[in-house]
Structures are given as structure tokens and as C-alpha cells.
Amino acid sequence: MSLLKDREGFNLIEVLLVTGIIGIVLALAGNLSGKFAGRRSIDRITANVSSTLQIVKLKALRHGLEYQAVFTFDSNEKTLNIVTQRGNSNRGSDRYEEETSQKIRVKEGVVVTPANRRFNFNPNGTLGGVSGNITIRPTNNNTKRCGRIVVSPFGRIRVVQGNWNGTTCNAVK
């Protein structure tokens, strides 16, 4: 008991040991948080694109006019621009008026393909133009997460969140 009373602090070996353990834990946490941030970024962009498409489709149904969503990915600026527009007719609009515009920052190592995409919804909720998809995927090996939004000619919007295998986005089962 007298040894504990005489002791006034930690010795150098104890301090170095605790510092080393803290350093290892921080290094592991930093690596995991980087992967988590990439995954979260892809999920956020996928959710934003799919919700924008749902809103545009619902507005077309509600207002009885053509509506469209225009997606433009700038790989240099690392931004995804999303513009929603209202047509002046229920079929064959010749003029579109911008309703909303948003700019989303895209994390380094993530790409949106195709770079330019337009979806035009008719008042009955179907597509007025061609169907297609938008893929949000990694460009490096830091994360395997990907997202794909598929829009059918009938206006069905399907979201696939999964793992990128280098060529396609496979749904997680």
C-alpha cells in the first residue's frame, strides 16, 4: 500500500503504450470512416435522384401537364445538377419553365453515368421520352457501394442499391 502512496504519476513506458494503442484505434477508425463516407455519399445521391423523379412524376399526374427532370453531372466540378421543369401542354410541350434547381456535391471517387439525362413524364405518369437509368458508382476501390435508378416506359421508378463489381451494380440480397 505504501508503494501506491509514493507514486506521483505514470512512467514513460506506460505513457508510450497507451499512446500507441490510441494511435492504432484511430488509424482503424479513420479507414472505416472513409469507407462509410463514400457509401453514405452514394446512398444520399441515389435517394435524391429517385425522390426527384417521384416528385416530377406526381406533379405531372396532379397538374395534368408534362414535367421533366434534367440531370447533368459535371466531372470536373464534381457536382450533379438537377433541374425540374413544367411543360406548357399535356402533350408535346414546346416550352418548359424551370421550377426547381439544385446542385449536389459529389464526393471524390464517385461518378454519375450517364453525365446528361432527361426524363419527361406525361400527365398519366408514363414517360414521354425514352426510358433508361442513372447509375451512381465508385471509381476507385475504397468503396464497393453503388446505386442505380431505373425508369421504365410506363413510368415505374425502381431503385437498386448494391455492390459495384466493376461493370454493373448488383442488388444486395
MOLIN-V398809 format. One record per residue. RES is the residue in three letters. SS is DSSP state (alpha for helix, beta for strand, coil for the rest). PSI is psi in degrees with one decimal (999 if undefined). D_FIRST is the distance of its C-alpha to the first C-alpha in Angstrom with 1 decimal. Layout:
res->RES ss->SS psi->PSI d_first->D_FIRST
res->RES ss->SS psi->PSI d_first->D_FIRST
//
This chain:
res->MET ss->coil psi->-33.0 d_first->0.0
res->SER ss->alpha psi->-25.9 d_first->3.8
res->LEU ss->alpha psi->-38.6 d_first->5.4
res->LEU ss->alpha psi->-33.4 d_first->5.6
res->LYS ss->alpha psi->-32.1 d_first->6.8
res->ASP ss->alpha psi->-17.7 d_first->9.1
res->ARG ss->coil psi->134.1 d_first->10.5
res->GLU ss->coil psi->-1.2 d_first->13.8
res->GLY ss->coil psi->-165.8 d_first->15.6
res->PHE ss->coil psi->149.5 d_first->16.9
res->ASN ss->coil psi->172.1 d_first->18.4
res->LEU ss->alpha psi->-39.0 d_first->22.1
res->ILE ss->alpha psi->-41.5 d_first->22.1
res->GLU ss->alpha psi->-42.3 d_first->20.2
res->VAL ss->alpha psi->-44.0 d_first->22.6
res->LEU ss->alpha psi->-39.2 d_first->25.6
res->LEU ss->alpha psi->-46.9 d_first->24.7
res->VAL ss->alpha psi->-41.5 d_first->24.4
res->THR ss->alpha psi->-40.9 d_first->27.6
res->GLY ss->alpha psi->-43.7 d_first->29.4
res->ILE ss->alpha psi->-43.4 d_first->28.7
res->ILE ss->alpha psi->-39.9 d_first->29.9
res->GLY ss->alpha psi->-41.9 d_first->33.0
res->ILE ss->alpha psi->-44.5 d_first->33.9
res->VAL ss->alpha psi->-42.4 d_first->33.7
res->LEU ss->alpha psi->-37.0 d_first->35.8
res->ALA ss->alpha psi->-42.5 d_first->38.4
res->LEU ss->alpha psi->-42.4 d_first->38.9
res->ALA ss->alpha psi->-38.2 d_first->39.2
res->GLY ss->alpha psi->-41.7 d_first->41.7
res->ASN ss->alpha psi->-44.3 d_first->43.9
res->LEU ss->alpha psi->-37.9 d_first->43.9
res->SER ss->alpha psi->-30.9 d_first->44.6
res->GLY ss->alpha psi->-42.6 d_first->47.6
res->LYS ss->alpha psi->-40.4 d_first->49.1
res->PHE ss->alpha psi->-39.4 d_first->48.6
res->ALA ss->alpha psi->-40.2 d_first->50.2
res->GLY ss->alpha psi->-42.6 d_first->53.3
res->ARG ss->alpha psi->-44.0 d_first->53.6
res->ARG ss->alpha psi->-37.7 d_first->53.3
res->SER ss->alpha psi->-44.6 d_first->55.9
res->ILE ss->alpha psi->-42.8 d_first->58.4
res->ASP ss->alpha psi->-39.4 d_first->57.9
res->ARG ss->alpha psi->-44.6 d_first->58.4
res->ILE ss->alpha psi->-42.4 d_first->61.6
res->THR ss->alpha psi->-45.6 d_first->62.9
res->ALA ss->alpha psi->-39.7 d_first->62.4
res->ASN ss->alpha psi->-43.9 d_first->64.0
res->VAL ss->alpha psi->-46.1 d_first->67.1
res->SER ss->alpha psi->-38.5 d_first->67.6
res->SER ss->alpha psi->-35.2 d_first->67.2
res->THR ss->alpha psi->-43.7 d_first->69.7
res->LEU ss->alpha psi->-40.5 d_first->72.2
res->GLN ss->alpha psi->-42.7 d_first->71.8
res->ILE ss->alpha psi->-42.8 d_first->72.4
res->VAL ss->alpha psi->-42.4 d_first->75.5
res->LYS ss->alpha psi->-44.6 d_first->76.9
res->LEU ss->alpha psi->-36.0 d_first->76.4
res->LYS ss->alpha psi->-39.6 d_first->78.0
res->ALA ss->alpha psi->-43.1 d_first->81.1
res->LEU ss->alpha psi->-43.9 d_first->81.4
res->ARG ss->alpha psi->-42.2 d_first->81.0
res->HIS ss->alpha psi->-11.0 d_first->83.3
res->GLY ss->coil psi->27.2 d_first->85.9
res->LEU ss->coil psi->163.0 d_first->85.7
res->GLU ss->coil psi->140.2 d_first->84.6
res->TYR ss->beta psi->150.0 d_first->81.0
res->GLN ss->beta psi->153.8 d_first->79.3
res->ALA ss->beta psi->129.8 d_first->75.9
res->VAL ss->beta psi->122.7 d_first->75.9
res->PHE ss->beta psi->128.2 d_first->72.8
res->THR ss->beta psi->117.9 d_first->72.6
res->PHE ss->beta psi->123.8 d_first->69.7
res->ASP ss->beta psi->106.0 d_first->69.5
res->SER ss->coil psi->-24.8 d_first->67.6
res->ASN ss->coil psi->-44.7 d_first->67.5
res->GLU ss->coil psi->-13.7 d_first->66.1
res->LYS ss->coil psi->50.0 d_first->64.0
res->THR ss->beta psi->149.9 d_first->65.3
res->LEU ss->beta psi->117.8 d_first->67.1
res->ASN ss->beta psi->130.5 d_first->69.7
res->ILE ss->beta psi->121.4 d_first->70.9
res->VAL ss->beta psi->129.7 d_first->74.1
res->THR ss->beta psi->139.5 d_first->75.6
res->GLN ss->beta psi->146.0 d_first->79.4
res->ARG ss->beta psi->131.4 d_first->82.0
res->GLY ss->beta psi->170.0 d_first->85.4
res->ASN ss->coil psi->8.3 d_first->88.7
res->SER ss->coil psi->169.1 d_first->90.2
res->ASN ss->coil psi->-14.2 d_first->89.4
res->ARG ss->coil psi->131.8 d_first->90.8
res->GLY ss->coil psi->45.0 d_first->91.3
res->SER ss->coil psi->137.1 d_first->89.7
res->ASP ss->coil psi->-4.4 d_first->91.0
res->ARG ss->coil psi->135.5 d_first->88.5
res->TYR ss->beta psi->137.7 d_first->84.8
res->GLU ss->beta psi->129.6 d_first->82.9
res->GLU ss->beta psi->131.3 d_first->79.2
res->GLU ss->beta psi->-52.3 d_first->77.1
res->THR ss->beta psi->156.6 d_first->73.5
res->SER ss->beta psi->135.2 d_first->71.9
res->GLN ss->beta psi->149.5 d_first->68.3
res->LYS ss->beta psi->122.6 d_first->66.5
res->ILE ss->beta psi->128.1 d_first->63.5
res->ARG ss->beta psi->132.2 d_first->61.2
res->VAL ss->coil psi->128.5 d_first->60.8
res->LYS ss->coil psi->146.1 d_first->57.6
res->GLU ss->coil psi->136.4 d_first->58.1
res->GLY ss->coil psi->5.6 d_first->58.7
res->VAL ss->beta psi->139.7 d_first->60.6
res->VAL ss->beta psi->148.0 d_first->64.4
res->VAL ss->beta psi->124.9 d_first->66.8
res->THR ss->beta psi->143.4 d_first->70.1
res->PRO ss->coil psi->162.6 d_first->72.9
res->ALA ss->coil psi->-29.7 d_first->72.6
res->ASN ss->beta psi->128.0 d_first->75.3
res->ARG ss->beta psi->139.8 d_first->76.0
res->ARG ss->beta psi->130.5 d_first->78.1
res->PHE ss->beta psi->122.4 d_first->78.4
res->ASN ss->beta psi->119.9 d_first->81.3
res->PHE ss->beta psi->133.3 d_first->81.3
res->ASN ss->coil psi->165.4 d_first->84.6
res->PRO ss->coil psi->-19.0 d_first->84.9
res->ASN ss->coil psi->5.5 d_first->84.6
res->GLY ss->coil psi->-3.7 d_first->81.2
res->THR ss->coil psi->167.9 d_first->82.5
res->LEU ss->beta psi->136.8 d_first->82.3
res->GLY ss->coil psi->-21.5 d_first->85.3
res->GLY ss->coil psi->-151.9 d_first->84.4
res->VAL ss->coil psi->150.6 d_first->82.9
res->SER ss->coil psi->174.6 d_first->79.8
res->GLY ss->beta psi->-165.0 d_first->76.8
res->ASN ss->beta psi->165.9 d_first->73.1
res->ILE ss->beta psi->131.0 d_first->70.4
res->THR ss->beta psi->131.9 d_first->67.5
res->ILE ss->beta psi->117.8 d_first->64.2
res->ARG ss->beta psi->162.3 d_first->62.4
res->PRO ss->beta psi->155.4 d_first->60.0
res->THR ss->coil psi->-5.5 d_first->61.4
res->ASN ss->coil psi->-176.2 d_first->58.3
res->ASN ss->coil psi->8.7 d_first->55.9
res->ASN ss->coil psi->-33.1 d_first->53.0
res->THR ss->coil psi->149.5 d_first->54.0
res->LYS ss->coil psi->-1.7 d_first->56.4
res->ARG ss->beta psi->143.5 d_first->57.1
res->CYS ss->beta psi->165.5 d_first->60.6
res->GLY ss->beta psi->145.2 d_first->62.9
res->ARG ss->beta psi->132.8 d_first->66.6
res->ILE ss->beta psi->121.3 d_first->68.9
res->VAL ss->beta psi->127.6 d_first->72.2
res->VAL ss->beta psi->121.3 d_first->75.1
res->SER ss->coil psi->165.6 d_first->78.1
res->PRO ss->coil psi->-23.6 d_first->81.7
res->PHE ss->coil psi->2.6 d_first->81.4
res->GLY ss->coil psi->6.5 d_first->78.6
res->ARG ss->coil psi->130.2 d_first->75.8
res->ILE ss->beta psi->117.4 d_first->72.6
res->ARG ss->beta psi->133.6 d_first->70.0
res->VAL ss->beta psi->128.8 d_first->66.5
res->VAL ss->beta psi->119.9 d_first->64.9
res->GLN ss->beta psi->126.3 d_first->61.3
res->GLY ss->beta psi->-148.0 d_first->60.1
res->ASN ss->beta psi->138.8 d_first->59.3
res->TRP ss->beta psi->124.2 d_first->61.3
res->ASN ss->coil psi->9.1 d_first->62.4
res->GLY ss->coil psi->-23.2 d_first->64.1
res->THR ss->coil psi->-33.9 d_first->67.5
res->THR ss->coil psi->164.6 d_first->67.1
res->CYS ss->beta psi->107.2 d_first->64.8
res->ASN ss->beta psi->130.5 d_first->64.0
res->ALA ss->beta psi->142.7 d_first->62.9
res->VAL ss->coil psi->128.9 d_first->59.5
res->LYS ss->coil psi->999 d_first->60.1
//
